[in-house]
Amino acid sequence: MSLDDPQIIDDEQEDEKLSDHDNDKSLSSLTSDSSNECPYNDDIASKVSTAFAKATGIDIEFAIQLLKDHGWNIDQALKATYEAKEHAQLIVNTKQNWKDSNEKYFKILSWNTDTTDTDEVEFNELIQQRTETMIEILLREKPDVILLQQVGTFALTLIITCLSSLYDDESIQIDSFNNSNYISIFTRKSTVKKKNVSIIKNSENWNMLKIEIEYKNSINIDLFNAFIDENTYSYCFEQINKTNPNHIILFGISSQISDTFWNSHIINLDDLWAKTNQRPETTYTFDPELNSNINGNDKPQRYDRIFFRSLTSMNNQFKPVHMELEGIQHIKTSDIIFPSTHWAIQGYFDVNN
């Protein structure tokens, strides 16, 4: 498709066009980026980006970013846009099939909220809007266990307040040097009995949260939640492997550890994604191609995972049957902003086999 095609550049200027101020601001930001400098003058670039946004149904800022990312090649930008939409729709379709019968399953949700506190008022307002959407999702899904990572003080206060009638909660700081970055475990009062809470820490003041629970008065589960890196990885799994061998283990993590690192290390726990058919649409939880909250052109990564250990003595009574991604809806005040830079993982376990 040619950039000189009048069908593209001669789109009606009055039809759903941004103000001159907004367009100038967007294009100024675009042309100042030396890594992907726009090869066209402001007038042509404005018409192309406006037409592209209208044709694809996306926000003008996101349209400009896509065009930049693909060197202003419209065909490539269109392909990326529609592939992203198809991928997102596939995620929605696979989720919907499980909603009507979810009461028969144990549900666990793990989510890096990316809501660490900031001193900037504008960002705090956005964190509030993002957190409110997270709360809506959590209350809609009502998992039996919620594991949250990288939660700021303000966001955590909102979540605890809104979930307090349905959930018990425990939260700790990720490390002793950051007083506004927490990991949290919420347990649903109607299905989960909390028995013991402990904090596992290493010599570098890194913390992991552990809660022993009983699900529906019959199944003992040890819950773990942590934000880890390559330096805390070994210690983390060493501690988990010391847990009661008669208890099921569920471990939610967030990290910036690459797939290459994971693939080169042996873990004595099962990966929920690997045990639920490794469906492509649920592979990546940190996905710059789909999540417009993420800046840059990094490759999609599986930074967030749920690990588990079932008991052979239970004869598949606690069996993983499904995994899906949550948090793929935009916040109410924006057509491009998602609740977090990370998708949430939600897993279903059959307890009635």
Secondary structure as GFF3:
##gff-version 3
##sequence-region A 1 353
A	DSSP	alpha_helix	6	9	.	.	.	ID=ss1
A	DSSP	alpha_helix	20	31	.	.	.	ID=ss2
A	DSSP	three_ten_helix	34	36	.	.	.	ID=ss3
A	DSSP	alpha_helix	42	56	.	.	.	ID=ss4
A	DSSP	alpha_helix	60	69	.	.	.	ID=ss5
A	DSSP	alpha_helix	74	96	.	.	.	ID=ss6
A	DSSP	three_ten_helix	102	104	.	.	.	ID=ss7
A	DSSP	beta_strand	105	112	.	.	.	ID=ss8
A	DSSP	alpha_helix	121	141	.	.	.	ID=ss9
A	DSSP	beta_strand	145	151	.	.	.	ID=ss10
A	DSSP	alpha_helix	153	163	.	.	.	ID=ss11
A	DSSP	beta_strand	167	173	.	.	.	ID=ss12
A	DSSP	beta_strand	182	188	.	.	.	ID=ss13
A	DSSP	beta_strand	192	201	.	.	.	ID=ss14
A	DSSP	beta_strand	207	215	.	.	.	ID=ss15
A	DSSP	beta_strand	219	228	.	.	.	ID=ss16
A	DSSP	alpha_helix	233	240	.	.	.	ID=ss17
A	DSSP	beta_strand	248	255	.	.	.	ID=ss18
A	DSSP	alpha_helix	259	263	.	.	.	ID=ss19
A	DSSP	beta_strand	270	271	.	.	.	ID=ss20
A	DSSP	three_ten_helix	280	282	.	.	.	ID=ss21
A	DSSP	beta_strand	304	309	.	.	.	ID=ss22
A	DSSP	three_ten_helix	312	314	.	.	.	ID=ss23
A	DSSP	beta_strand	319	326	.	.	.	ID=ss24
A	DSSP	beta_strand	344	350	.	.	.	ID=ss25
###
